[in-house]
Amino acid sequence: MDRIRIVGGRPLEGRIPIAGAKNAALPLMTACLLSEETLTLRNLPHLLDISTLLHLLAQHGAEVHMQGDAGGGGHLGRVISLTARDIASTTAPYDIVRKMRASVLVLGPLLARAGQARVSLPGGCAIGSRPVDLHLAGLRRLGAGIELVDGYIIAAAPNGLSGAVIRFPTVSVGATENLLMAASLAKGETVLENAAREPEIVDLANCLSAMGARIDGIGTDTLKIQGVDRLGGADFTVMPDRIESATYAIAAAITGGRLELEGGRLELMEATVGVLGDAGVSVSESAHGLTVKGNGARVRAVDVTTEPYPGFPTDAQAQIMALMATAEGASVIDESIFENRFMHVQELTRMGADIRVRGRTAMVRGVPRLSGAPVMATDLRASVSLVLAGLAAEGETIVNRVYHLDRGYERVEEKLAACGAEIERLSD
């Protein structure tokens, strides 16, 4: 199993290309099941999760054609065309779905297009229960019959789905995406109230609109979808990854360096930029994206609460905690989204961090210097927080179980090494 070795203490200097957003690409890929025509997606990142979902879509009957890299190896990723002329199977099997939670996003498209679906309950990172109750309740409102049998969601709508008003009791990105896709082919109007507003959902809604969907309220918490009989193809470019941008911005901050994030967009990460600014880190727009400058000294401690967009993203909480572990002063980090997303704390404390957790709140007292140590990744964002800590630590850090990292970060060790980090991947 691969490991990453880091010798810390080097300020990062240089340019890092930002990949297409994984959390946007995955629902966009499942949208191919809604149409017989070809959906071409540009700027897809090279990630394990993308490969896993391509495998799942292929077994549903989608033809996959990869057109290679765009942009000559720059920040623009690969181009893939997906054509689901016929749905060969409406079953999403456990062996694939268990690897990645986003696989449940085939449920809405399969049900809307084929009138039935059999989808394994999802797996993925163990950062909380993240039930699919809101997905299922919404689909029932659209007229689907749903049962849970032997670990599978069995859904049927033999006469098609019908529009309805659905108000989410809590904000759910995945449920909003699943129901947005399902409603695109439902009869009549569907209204999604208290819908998630993440930029990745805006990307999905814009892609569906390009395919012929009729959606009003894009970017707001109320989406109105007028169902259509069929959707066509489209050629769509995936947005840049705001979480990858946040991660490398924090890398610049934690090492006191300077990085240009090629392709990064300020408007996608305003909450993160606000926290970094309060900590004394400069983030500004540049000709090619964003420029992030550490102040050459310890950052200031800042309190952070994760919230649905446009608040501070839960997917950047582990990374900001690594930064606060080296800050001047004490900070309080509240995790309001997931109940079990502090598993990185134990590993950070192995490196000398002073962190105390009570429920969903972590008290972080910054220390002058972390110390390198062998650590173990527990989930995707936790793994990259350990890499960040290793960049700032004195001595050698070995990050084990980096397959988590490969699910969401493209060539992380190559990108960091190109900016002066002493980092390498070790294979057994």
Backbone hydrogen bonds in HBPLUS format (Angstrom, degrees):
<---DONOR---> <-ACCEPTOR-->    atom                        ^
c    i                          cat <-CA-CA->   ^        H-A-AA   ^      H-
h    n   atom  resd res      DA  || num        DHA   H-A  angle D-A-AA Bond
n    s   type  num  typ     dist DA aas  dist angle  dist       angle   num
A0003-ARG N   A0426-LEU O   2.79 MM 423  5.07 155.7  1.85 150.7 158.0     1
A0426-LEU N   A0003-ARG O   2.72 MM 423  5.07 169.6  1.73 147.4 151.1     2
A0004-ILE N   A0399-VAL O   2.99 MM 395  5.10 156.1  2.05 138.8 146.6     3
A0399-VAL N   A0004-ILE O   2.80 MM 395  5.10 166.0  1.82 153.1 156.3     4
A0005-ARG N   A0424-GLU O   2.83 MM 419  5.37 163.3  1.85 164.0 168.1     5
A0424-GLU N   A0005-ARG O   2.95 MM 419  5.37 150.8  2.04 149.2 157.6     6
A0006-ILE N   A0397-THR O   2.83 MM 391  5.13 157.6  1.88 154.4 160.4     7
A0397-THR N   A0006-ILE O   2.74 MM 391  5.13 162.2  1.77 155.8 161.9     8
A0007-VAL N   A0422-GLU O   2.97 MM 415  5.44 159.6  2.01 154.8 159.5     9
A0008-GLY N   A0395-GLY O   3.22 MM 387  5.99 151.8  2.30 163.3 157.2    10
A0009-GLY N   A0391-LEU O   2.90 MM 382  6.20 159.5  1.94 143.8 142.9    11
A0258-ARG N   A0012-LEU O   2.73 MM 246  6.08 147.8  1.83 162.8 169.6    12
A0013-GLU N   A0419-CYS O   2.98 MM 406  5.01 164.4  2.00 141.3 144.1    13
A0014-GLY N   A0258-ARG O   3.22 MM 244  6.82 140.2  2.39 152.3 159.6    14
A0260-GLU N   A0014-GLY O   2.88 MM 246  6.31 154.9  1.94 151.2 159.4    15
A0016-ILE N   A0260-GLU O   2.84 MM 244  6.20 163.1  1.87 165.2 169.8    16
A0262-GLU N   A0016-ILE O   2.88 MM 246  5.90 138.6  2.05 134.6 146.1    17
A0018-ILE N   A0262-GLU O   2.91 MM 244  5.76 169.3  1.92 159.0 157.2    18
A0241-ASP N   A0019-ALA O   2.92 MM 222  5.94 153.7  1.99 169.7 161.5    19
A0021-ALA N   A0239-MET O   2.78 MM 218  5.83 159.2  1.82 167.1 161.9    20
A0024-ALA N   A0021-ALA O   3.18 MM   3  5.24 144.8  2.31  99.0 109.3    21
A0025-ALA N   A0021-ALA O   2.81 MM   4  6.00 162.9  1.84 155.1 160.8    22
A0026-LEU N   A0022-LYS O   3.09 MM   4  6.17 165.7  2.11 159.8 159.7    23
A0028-LEU N   A0024-ALA O   3.26 MM   4  6.35 159.1  2.31 150.2 156.3    24
A0029-MET N   A0025-ALA O   2.86 MM   4  6.05 151.4  1.94 152.9 160.0    25
A0030-THR N   A0026-LEU O   3.22 MM   4  6.57 156.4  2.28 150.0 155.5    26
A0031-ALA N   A0027-PRO O   3.14 MM   4  6.38 134.3  2.36 141.7 153.4    27
A0031-ALA N   A0028-LEU O   3.18 MM   3  5.18 133.1  2.41  94.4 107.2    28
A0032-CYS N   A0029-MET O   3.15 MM   3  5.83 163.7  2.18 115.7 120.6    29
A0033-LEU N   A0030-THR O   3.08 MM   3  5.89 161.6  2.11 122.4 126.5    30
A0034-LEU N   A0031-ALA O   3.03 MM   3  5.54 164.7  2.06 116.7 121.7    31
A0035-SER N   A0032-CYS O   3.30 MM   3  5.83 171.3  2.31 116.0 118.6    32
A0234-ALA N   A0038-THR O   3.19 MM 196  6.79 141.2  2.35 137.4 145.1    33
A0039-LEU N   A0082-LEU O   2.86 MM  43  5.23 167.9  1.87 153.4 155.1    34
A0082-LEU N   A0039-LEU O   2.86 MM  43  5.23 162.9  1.89 141.6 147.0    35
A0040-THR N   A0234-ALA O   2.85 MM 194  6.17 171.0  1.86 161.8 162.3    36
A0236-PHE N   A0040-THR O   2.84 MM 196  6.21 167.4  1.86 169.3 169.7    37
A0041-LEU N   A0080-ILE O   2.85 MM  39  5.44 170.0  1.86 162.4 161.1    38
A0080-ILE N   A0041-LEU O   2.96 MM  39  5.44 160.9  1.99 155.9 160.2    39
A0042-ARG N   A0236-PHE O   2.81 MM 194  6.12 157.1  1.86 151.2 156.8    40
A0238-VAL N   A0042-ARG O   2.92 MM 196  6.00 174.5  1.92 152.5 151.1    41
A0044-LEU N   A0078-ARG O   3.03 MM  34  5.24 166.6  2.05 154.1 149.8    42
A0078-ARG N   A0044-LEU O   3.15 MM  34  5.24 130.1  2.42 157.2 144.5    43
A0051-SER N   A0047-LEU O   3.20 MM   4  6.56 159.4  2.24 148.7 153.8    44
A0048-LEU N   A0406-ASP O   3.20 MM 358  5.97 175.8  2.20 144.9 144.2    45
A0052-THR N   A0048-LEU O   2.89 MM   4  6.15 156.5  1.94 153.1 160.0    46
A0053-LEU N   A0049-ASP O   3.03 MM   4  6.22 161.8  2.06 147.1 151.0    47
A0054-LEU N   A0050-ILE O   2.94 MM   4  6.17 155.1  2.00 148.4 155.9    48
A0055-HIS N   A0051-SER O   3.05 MM   4  6.28 153.1  2.12 145.6 152.1    49
A0056-LEU N   A0052-THR O   3.10 MM   4  6.47 152.9  2.18 144.1 151.3    50
A0057-LEU N   A0053-LEU O   2.83 MM   4  6.10 167.7  1.84 158.7 161.2    51
A0058-ALA N   A0054-LEU O   2.93 MM   4  6.06 153.5  2.00 146.1 153.3    52
A0059-GLN N   A0055-HIS O   3.19 MM   4  6.48 151.1  2.28 143.1 149.8    53
A0060-HIS N   A0056-LEU O   3.16 MM   4  6.52 129.3  2.43 140.0 153.8    54
A0060-HIS N   A0057-LEU O   3.10 MM   3  5.02 134.5  2.31  93.3 106.3    55
A0062-ALA N   A0057-LEU O   3.01 MM   5  5.51 159.8  2.05 148.8 142.2    56
A0061-GLY N   A0058-ALA O   2.98 MM   3  5.08 150.7  2.07 100.6 110.1    57
A0088-ALA N   A0060-HIS O   2.70 MM  28  5.22 135.3  1.90 129.6 135.5    58
A0063-GLU N   A0083-THR O   2.73 MM  20  5.02 169.1  1.74 138.8 139.7    59
A0083-THR N   A0063-GLU O   2.97 MM  20  5.02 155.7  2.03 139.4 147.0    60
A0065-HIS N   A0081-SER O   2.92 MM  16  5.09 158.6  1.96 151.6 156.1    61
A0081-SER N   A0065-HIS O   2.77 MM  16  5.09 168.1  1.79 153.4 157.2    62
A0067-GLN N   A0079-VAL O   2.75 MM  12  5.21 174.4  1.75 158.3 159.6    63
A0079-VAL N   A0068-GLY O   2.93 MM  11  5.91 150.0  2.02 164.5 171.1    64
A0070-ALA N   A0077-GLY O   3.19 MM   7  5.79 151.6  2.28 122.0 129.0    65
A0074-GLY N   A0071-GLY O   3.20 MM   3  5.36 145.6  2.33 104.5 114.3    66
A0118-ARG N   A0090-THR O   2.81 MM  28  6.02 158.7  1.86 157.0 153.0    67
A0092-ALA N   A0118-ARG O   2.73 MM  26  6.21 155.0  1.80 150.6 157.7    68
A0120-SER N   A0092-ALA O   3.02 MM  28  6.06 161.3  2.06 159.8 162.9    69
A0096-ILE N   A0093-PRO O   3.15 MM   3  5.80 146.2  2.27 114.8 122.9    70
A0097-VAL N   A0093-PRO O   3.00 MM   4  6.17 175.2  2.00 163.1 161.7    71
A0098-ARG N   A0094-TYR O   2.89 MM   4  5.51 165.1  1.91 150.5 152.6    72
A0099-LYS N   A0096-ILE O   3.12 MM   3  5.75 153.1  2.20 115.5 122.8    73
A0100-MET N   A0097-VAL O   3.12 MM   3  5.63 154.5  2.19 114.7 121.4    74
A0123-GLY N   A0097-VAL O   3.39 MM  26  6.35 149.7  2.49 132.6 124.7    75
A0103-SER N   A0100-MET O   3.17 MM   3  5.93 166.2  2.19 119.7 124.0    76
A0104-VAL N   A0101-ARG O   3.15 MM   3  6.27 175.6  2.15 133.6 133.7    77
A0105-LEU N   A0102-ALA O   2.97 MM   3  5.69 166.5  1.99 121.7 126.1    78
A0106-VAL N   A0103-SER O   3.19 MM   3  6.13 165.3  2.21 126.1 126.6    79
A0107-LEU N   A0104-VAL O   3.05 MM   3  5.68 163.9  2.07 118.4 123.6    80
A0110-LEU N   A0106-VAL O   2.99 MM   4  5.96 164.9  2.01 153.8 158.6    81
A0111-LEU N   A0107-LEU O   3.03 MM   4  6.11 165.4  2.06 153.2 157.7    82
A0112-ALA N   A0108-GLY O   2.95 MM   4  6.09 160.7  1.99 154.1 159.6    83
A0113-ARG N   A0109-PRO O   2.92 MM   4  5.97 159.8  1.97 150.1 155.4    84
A0114-ALA N   A0110-LEU O   2.75 MM   4  5.46 158.0  1.80 146.3 153.9    85
A0115-GLY N   A0111-LEU O   2.95 MM   4  4.56 132.4  2.18 112.5 122.6    86
A0157-ALA N   A0115-GLY O   2.72 MM  42  4.72 170.2  1.73 141.3 139.0    87
A0117-ALA N   A0155-ALA O   2.94 MM  38  5.19 149.5  2.03 147.1 143.9    88
A0155-ALA N   A0117-ALA O   2.86 MM  38  5.19 176.0  1.86 161.7 162.8    89
A0119-VAL N   A0153-ILE O   2.94 MM  34  5.09 151.8  2.02 144.7 148.0    90
A0153-ILE N   A0119-VAL O   2.69 MM  34  5.09 174.8  1.69 147.4 149.1    91
A0121-LEU N   A0151-GLY O   2.98 MM  30  5.86 167.1  1.99 157.3 153.7    92
A0135-HIS N   A0132-VAL O   3.07 MM   3  5.28 121.4  2.43 103.8 118.4    93
A0136-LEU N   A0132-VAL O   3.12 MM   4  6.45 164.9  2.14 160.3 163.6    94
A0137-ALA N   A0133-ASP O   2.82 MM   4  6.02 163.8  1.85 156.3 161.2    95
A0138-GLY N   A0134-LEU O   3.09 MM   4  6.03 158.5  2.14 138.6 144.3    96
A0139-LEU N   A0135-HIS O   3.04 MM   4  6.31 158.5  2.08 149.3 155.3    97
A0140-ARG N   A0136-LEU O   2.93 MM   4  6.14 151.6  2.01 147.4 155.3    98
A0141-ARG N   A0137-ALA O   3.09 MM   4  6.37 148.0  2.20 140.4 148.8    99
A0142-LEU N   A0138-GLY O   3.14 MM   4  6.52 132.9  2.37 137.5 150.2   100
A0142-LEU N   A0139-LEU O   3.07 MM   3  4.95 128.6  2.34  91.0 105.1   101
A0144-ALA N   A0139-LEU O   3.06 MM   5  5.64 164.1  2.08 145.6 142.2   102
A0143-GLY N   A0140-ARG O   2.87 MM   3  5.04 157.7  1.92 107.2 113.0   103
A0162-SER N   A0142-LEU O   2.86 MM  20  5.11 167.8  1.87 144.3 147.6   104
A0145-GLY N   A0156-ALA O   2.82 MM  11  5.21 168.1  1.84 158.8 158.6   105
A0156-ALA N   A0145-GLY O   2.87 MM  11  5.21 146.8  1.98 147.0 156.4   106
A0147-GLU N   A0154-ILE O   2.88 MM   7  5.13 153.3  1.96 142.5 151.5   107
A0154-ILE N   A0147-GLU O   2.80 MM   7  5.13 176.8  1.80 160.6 161.4   108
A0149-VAL N   A0152-TYR O   2.90 MM   3  5.25 153.7  1.97 150.6 155.6   109
A0152-TYR N   A0149-VAL O   2.93 MM   3  5.25 150.8  2.01 112.5 122.0   110
A0160-GLY N   A0157-ALA O   2.89 MM   3  5.10 162.9  1.92 118.4 120.6   111
A0187-LYS N   A0161-LEU O   2.84 MM  26  6.19 168.0  1.85 139.6 140.2   112
A0163-GLY N   A0187-LYS O   2.65 MM  24  5.65 164.6  1.67 165.2 159.5   113
A0191-VAL N   A0164-ALA O   2.97 MM  27  6.37 155.6  2.03 139.0 145.1   114
A0166-ILE N   A0191-VAL O   2.77 MM  25  6.03 175.0  1.77 178.0 177.0   115
A0193-GLU N   A0166-ILE O   2.77 MM  27  6.08 168.9  1.78 155.8 159.8   116
A0168-PHE N   A0193-GLU O   3.04 MM  25  6.25 165.2  2.06 156.8 152.0   117
A0176-THR N   A0172-SER O   3.07 MM   4  6.06 156.5  2.12 139.9 146.8   118
A0177-GLU N   A0173-VAL O   2.98 MM   4  6.26 159.5  2.03 153.4 159.0   119
A0178-ASN N   A0174-GLY O   2.93 MM   4  6.15 168.3  1.94 155.3 158.0   120
A0179-LEU N   A0175-ALA O   2.99 MM   4  6.03 169.4  2.00 151.4 154.5   121
A0180-LEU N   A0176-THR O   2.89 MM   4  5.87 148.6  1.99 143.0 152.3   122
A0181-MET N   A0177-GLU O   3.10 MM   4  6.29 161.0  2.14 150.2 153.9   123
A0182-ALA N   A0178-ASN O   3.02 MM   4  6.26 163.8  2.05 146.3 151.3   124
A0183-ALA N   A0179-LEU O   2.84 MM   4  5.82 161.8  1.87 145.8 150.9   125
A0184-SER N   A0181-MET O   3.22 MM   3  5.32 138.1  2.40  98.4 109.8   126
A0185-LEU N   A0182-ALA O   3.31 MM   3  6.02 153.2  2.39 115.5 120.6   127
A0186-ALA N   A0183-ALA O   3.14 MM   3  4.77 157.6  2.19  96.5 103.5   128
A0228-VAL N   A0184-SER O   2.99 MM  44  6.29 163.5  2.02 147.4 147.4   129
A0227-GLY N   A0188-GLY O   2.89 MM  39  5.35 170.8  1.90 147.5 148.1   130
A0190-THR N   A0225-ILE O   2.83 MM  35  5.12 159.4  1.87 147.7 154.8   131
A0225-ILE N   A0190-THR O   2.79 MM  35  5.12 169.9  1.80 158.3 161.9   132
A0192-LEU N   A0223-LEU O   2.81 MM  31  5.07 164.5  1.83 152.4 157.6   133
A0223-LEU N   A0192-LEU O   2.98 MM  31  5.07 155.9  2.04 142.2 146.6   134
A0194-ASN N   A0221-ASP O   2.96 MM  27  4.97 112.2  2.43 146.4 161.1   135
A0195-ALA N   A0221-ASP O   2.89 MM  26  4.56 159.6  1.93 131.9 128.5   136
A0201-ILE N   A0198-GLU O   2.90 MM   3  5.39 137.0  2.09 112.3 123.7   137
A0202-VAL N   A0198-GLU O   3.23 MM   4  6.70 151.8  2.31 147.2 155.5   138
A0203-ASP N   A0199-PRO O   2.89 MM   4  6.21 153.0  1.96 147.3 154.6   139
A0204-LEU N   A0200-GLU O   3.07 MM   4  6.33 154.0  2.14 136.8 143.0   140
A0205-ALA N   A0201-ILE O   2.84 MM   4  6.08 166.1  1.86 153.3 156.9   141
A0206-ASN N   A0202-VAL O   2.89 MM   4  6.06 156.7  1.95 149.7 156.1   142
A0207-CYS N   A0203-ASP O   2.97 MM   4  6.19 152.2  2.05 145.9 153.6   143
A0208-LEU N   A0204-LEU O   2.87 MM   4  6.12 166.1  1.88 156.7 160.3   144
A0209-SER N   A0205-ALA O   2.92 MM   4  6.08 151.6  2.01 142.1 150.2   145
A0210-ALA N   A0206-ASN O   3.00 MM   4  6.25 148.4  2.10 139.2 147.4   146
A0210-ALA N   A0207-CYS O   3.04 MM   3  5.00 115.0  2.48  93.3 109.1   147
A0211-MET N   A0207-CYS O   3.03 MM   4  6.38 130.3  2.28 140.1 154.1   148
A0211-MET N   A0208-LEU O   3.02 MM   3  4.93 131.4  2.26  92.8 106.7   149
A0213-ALA N   A0208-LEU O   2.89 MM   5  5.33 163.9  1.91 143.2 138.2   150
A0212-GLY N   A0209-SER O   2.97 MM   3  5.03 154.8  2.04 101.8 109.9   151
A0232-GLY N   A0211-MET O   2.75 MM  21  4.83 168.6  1.76 153.6 150.9   152
A0226-GLN N   A0214-ARG O   2.93 MM  12  5.32 157.8  1.98 151.9 158.6   153
A0216-ASP N   A0224-LYS O   2.82 MM   8  5.07 162.0  1.85 149.6 155.9   154
A0224-LYS N   A0216-ASP O   3.00 MM   8  5.07 166.2  2.02 139.3 143.7   155
A0220-THR N   A0217-GLY O   2.94 MM   3  5.46 156.7  1.99 144.5 143.6   156
A0245-SER N   A0241-ASP O   2.98 MM   4  6.24 158.0  2.03 146.5 153.3   157
A0246-ALA N   A0242-ARG O   2.96 MM   4  6.10 154.4  2.03 134.8 141.5   158
A0247-THR N   A0243-ILE O   2.89 MM   4  6.08 154.6  1.95 144.4 151.5   159
A0248-TYR N   A0244-GLU O   3.01 MM   4  6.30 164.8  2.04 157.0 158.8   160
A0249-ALA N   A0245-SER O   2.92 MM   4  6.06 147.2  2.03 146.3 156.4   161
A0250-ILE N   A0246-ALA O   2.97 MM   4  6.19 152.7  2.04 145.8 152.5   162
A0251-ALA N   A0247-THR O   2.95 MM   4  6.28 137.9  2.13 135.9 148.6   163
A0252-ALA N   A0248-TYR O   3.04 MM   4  6.32 151.8  2.12 143.5 148.6   164
A0253-ALA N   A0249-ALA O   3.09 MM   4  6.40 156.0  2.15 141.7 148.6   165
A0254-ILE N   A0250-ILE O   2.79 MM   4  5.93 163.8  1.81 155.1 158.2   166
A0255-THR N   A0251-ALA O   3.26 MM   4  6.24 140.2  2.43 138.4 146.6   167
A0257-GLY N   A0252-ALA O   2.84 MM   5  4.77 148.4  1.94 146.8 149.3   168
A0256-GLY N   A0253-ALA O   3.25 MM   3  5.09 151.8  2.33  96.5 104.9   169
A0294-GLY N   A0257-GLY O   2.70 MM  37  5.13 178.8  1.71 169.0 169.4   170
A0259-LEU N   A0292-VAL O   2.89 MM  33  5.29 153.5  1.96 149.4 157.3   171
A0292-VAL N   A0259-LEU O   2.77 MM  33  5.29 169.6  1.79 163.5 167.2   172
A0261-LEU N   A0290-LEU O   2.64 MM  29  5.04 156.9  1.69 152.1 159.5   173
A0264-GLY N   A0261-LEU O   3.13 MM   3  5.46 165.1  2.15 123.8 127.0   174
A0290-LEU N   A0261-LEU O   3.15 MM  29  5.04 155.1  2.21 126.1 133.8   175
A0263-GLY N   A0288-HIS O   2.80 MM  25  6.10 160.0  1.84 147.8 154.0   176
A0268-LEU N   A0265-ARG O   3.19 MM   3  5.73 154.9  2.26 112.1 119.3   177
A0269-MET N   A0266-LEU O   3.08 MM   3  5.58 161.5  2.12 116.6 122.2   178
A0273-VAL N   A0269-MET O   2.93 MM   4  6.16 162.9  1.96 155.2 160.7   179
A0274-GLY N   A0270-GLU O   2.87 MM   4  6.03 149.7  1.96 144.7 153.0   180
A0275-VAL N   A0271-ALA O   3.10 MM   4  6.42 156.1  2.16 147.2 152.1   181
A0276-LEU N   A0272-THR O   2.96 MM   4  6.23 166.6  1.98 154.4 158.2   182
A0277-GLY N   A0273-VAL O   2.83 MM   4  5.98 154.3  1.90 146.7 154.1   183
A0278-ASP N   A0274-GLY O   3.02 MM   4  6.27 157.1  2.07 146.4 151.9   184
A0279-ALA N   A0275-VAL O   3.05 MM   4  6.31 135.9  2.25 140.4 152.9   185
A0279-ALA N   A0276-LEU O   3.07 MM   3  4.95 126.2  2.37  91.4 106.1   186
A0281-VAL N   A0276-LEU O   2.87 MM   5  5.19 163.8  1.90 148.9 145.0   187
A0280-GLY N   A0277-GLY O   3.00 MM   3  5.12 157.4  2.05 104.7 112.0   188
A0300-ARG N   A0279-ALA O   2.89 MM  21  4.45 169.7  1.90 129.0 131.5   189
A0282-SER N   A0293-LYS O   3.09 MM  11  5.10 155.7  2.15 155.1 151.7   190
A0293-LYS N   A0282-SER O   2.83 MM  11  5.10 159.2  1.88 146.8 153.5   191
A0284-SER N   A0291-THR O   2.93 MM   7  5.29 159.3  1.97 148.4 155.3   192
A0291-THR N   A0284-SER O   2.72 MM   7  5.29 162.9  1.75 159.3 165.1   193
A0286-SER N   A0289-GLY O   2.89 MM   3  5.11 163.2  1.92 127.9 127.3   194
A0328-GLU N   A0299-VAL O   2.73 MM  29  6.05 162.1  1.76 163.6 168.7   195
A0301-ALA N   A0328-GLU O   3.13 MM  27  5.61 147.4  2.24 145.8 135.9   196
A0304-VAL N   A0332-VAL O   2.93 MM  28  6.38 156.6  1.99 152.2 159.4   197
A0334-ASP N   A0304-VAL O   2.82 MM  30  6.30 159.0  1.86 156.4 162.3   198
A0306-THR N   A0334-ASP O   2.95 MM  28  6.39 162.0  1.99 167.7 170.4   199
A0307-GLU N   A0312-PHE O   2.92 MM   5  5.53 159.7  1.96 149.5 153.7   200
A0311-GLY N   A0308-PRO O   2.80 MM   3  5.47 158.5  1.84 129.3 129.6   201
A0316-ALA N   A0313-PRO O   3.05 MM   3  5.54 165.2  2.07 113.8 118.2   202
A0317-GLN N   A0314-THR O   3.12 MM   3  5.10 167.0  2.14 107.4 110.8   203
A0320-ILE N   A0316-ALA O   3.05 MM   4  6.25 161.7  2.08 150.1 154.8   204
A0321-MET N   A0317-GLN O   2.98 MM   4  6.16 146.6  2.10 145.4 154.9   205
A0322-ALA N   A0318-ALA O   3.13 MM   4  6.45 149.2  2.23 142.2 149.2   206
A0323-LEU N   A0319-GLN O   3.20 MM   4  6.60 154.1  2.27 145.1 151.8   207
A0324-MET N   A0320-ILE O   2.85 MM   4  6.13 162.2  1.88 150.4 155.2   208
A0325-ALA N   A0321-MET O   2.87 MM   4  6.04 135.7  2.07 142.9 154.5   209
A0326-THR N   A0323-LEU O   3.00 MM   3  5.55 157.3  2.05 113.6 120.7   210
A0327-ALA N   A0324-MET O   3.13 MM   3  4.77 164.0  2.15  99.8 104.6   211
A0367-VAL N   A0325-ALA O   2.92 MM  42  6.23 157.6  1.97 140.3 140.7   212
A0366-GLY N   A0329-GLY O   2.92 MM  37  5.63 164.7  1.95 160.3 160.4   213
A0331-SER N   A0364-VAL O   2.78 MM  33  5.20 159.2  1.82 150.5 157.4   214
A0364-VAL N   A0331-SER O   2.82 MM  33  5.20 173.7  1.83 161.2 162.8   215
A0333-ILE N   A0362-ALA O   2.86 MM  29  5.12 168.0  1.87 154.3 158.4   216
A0362-ALA N   A0333-ILE O   2.84 MM  29  5.12 160.7  1.87 145.9 152.5   217
A0335-GLU N   A0360-ARG O   2.87 MM  25  5.30 171.5  1.87 164.1 167.0   218
A0345-VAL N   A0342-PHE O   3.03 MM   3  5.53 158.8  2.08 113.8 120.4   219
A0348-LEU N   A0344-HIS O   2.92 MM   4  6.19 157.2  1.97 157.1 164.3   220
A0349-THR N   A0345-VAL O   2.90 MM   4  6.15 155.4  1.96 155.4 162.1   221
A0350-ARG N   A0346-GLN O   3.25 MM   4  6.51 134.4  2.47 132.7 143.7   222
A0350-ARG N   A0347-GLU O   3.14 MM   3  5.07 129.3  2.41  92.6 106.1   223
A0351-MET N   A0348-LEU O   2.94 MM   3  5.18 142.1  2.08 102.1 113.7   224
A0353-ALA N   A0348-LEU O   3.16 MM   5  5.54 161.9  2.19 136.9 132.6   225
A0352-GLY N   A0349-THR O   3.00 MM   3  4.93 162.7  2.03 104.9 108.3   226
A0371-SER N   A0351-MET O   2.71 MM  20  4.90 172.1  1.72 146.5 149.4   227
A0365-ARG N   A0354-ASP O   2.93 MM  11  5.39 170.6  1.93 167.0 168.8   228
A0356-ARG N   A0363-MET O   2.92 MM   7  5.16 157.8  1.97 144.6 151.9   229
A0363-MET N   A0356-ARG O   2.76 MM   7  5.16 164.6  1.78 159.0 161.9   230
A0358-ARG N   A0361-THR O   2.82 MM   3  5.34 167.5  1.83 164.4 168.7   231
A0361-THR N   A0358-ARG O   3.02 MM   3  5.34 158.7  2.07 124.6 131.0   232
A0394-GLU N   A0370-LEU O   2.86 MM  24  6.19 161.3  1.89 139.2 140.3   233
A0372-GLY N   A0394-GLU O   2.83 MM  22  5.62 169.6  1.84 145.1 141.6   234
A0398-ILE N   A0373-ALA O   3.27 MM  25  6.40 150.7  2.36 118.2 125.1   235
A0375-VAL N   A0398-ILE O   2.83 MM  23  6.12 168.5  1.84 170.5 170.1   236
A0400-ASN N   A0375-VAL O   2.89 MM  25  6.15 165.0  1.91 147.3 152.2   237
A0377-ALA N   A0400-ASN O   3.04 MM  23  6.05 173.6  2.04 144.8 146.7   238
A0383-SER N   A0379-ASP O   2.95 MM   4  6.00 152.7  2.03 149.6 156.3   239
A0385-SER N   A0381-ARG O   3.09 MM   4  6.32 145.0  2.22 143.3 153.1   240
A0386-LEU N   A0382-ALA O   3.17 MM   4  6.49 143.8  2.31 147.0 155.5   241
A0387-VAL N   A0383-SER O   3.25 MM   4  6.62 144.9  2.38 139.1 148.6   242
A0388-LEU N   A0384-VAL O   2.97 MM   4  6.25 160.8  2.01 148.2 152.5   243
A0389-ALA N   A0385-SER O   2.95 MM   4  6.18 159.3  1.99 142.6 148.2   244
A0390-GLY N   A0386-LEU O   2.90 MM   4  6.04 152.4  1.97 139.8 147.7   245
A0391-LEU N   A0387-VAL O   2.97 MM   4  6.31 142.7  2.11 147.1 157.1   246
A0391-LEU N   A0388-LEU O   3.12 MM   3  5.13 123.3  2.45  94.9 109.0   247
A0392-ALA N   A0389-ALA O   3.12 MM   3  5.31 131.5  2.37  99.7 112.2   248
A0393-ALA N   A0389-ALA O   2.95 MM   4  6.02 125.3  2.26 142.6 158.4   249
A0405-LEU N   A0402-VAL O   2.89 MM   3  4.98 116.2  2.31  97.6 113.1   250
A0406-ASP N   A0402-VAL O   3.15 MM   4  6.58 150.5  2.24 149.9 157.5   251
A0407-ARG N   A0404-HIS O   3.11 MM   3  5.42 148.5  2.21 104.8 114.2   252
A0408-GLY N   A0405-LEU O   3.11 MM   3  5.80 152.1  2.19 116.0 122.5   253
A0409-TYR N   A0405-LEU O   2.95 MM   4  5.85 142.0  2.10 161.3 173.3   254
A0415-LYS N   A0411-ARG O   2.97 MM   4  6.21 164.7  1.99 162.4 166.6   255
A0416-LEU N   A0412-VAL O   3.05 MM   4  6.22 162.5  2.08 150.7 155.1   256
A0417-ALA N   A0413-GLU O   2.93 MM   4  5.90 157.6  1.98 140.3 147.3   257
A0418-ALA N   A0414-GLU O   3.04 MM   4  6.13 151.7  2.13 145.3 151.8   258
A0419-CYS N   A0416-LEU O   2.99 MM   3  5.25 148.9  2.09 104.6 114.5   259
A0421-ALA N   A0416-LEU O   3.14 MM   5  5.49 161.6  2.18 140.2 135.1   260
A0420-GLY N   A0417-ALA O   3.09 MM   3  5.21 161.3  2.13 112.7 112.3   261
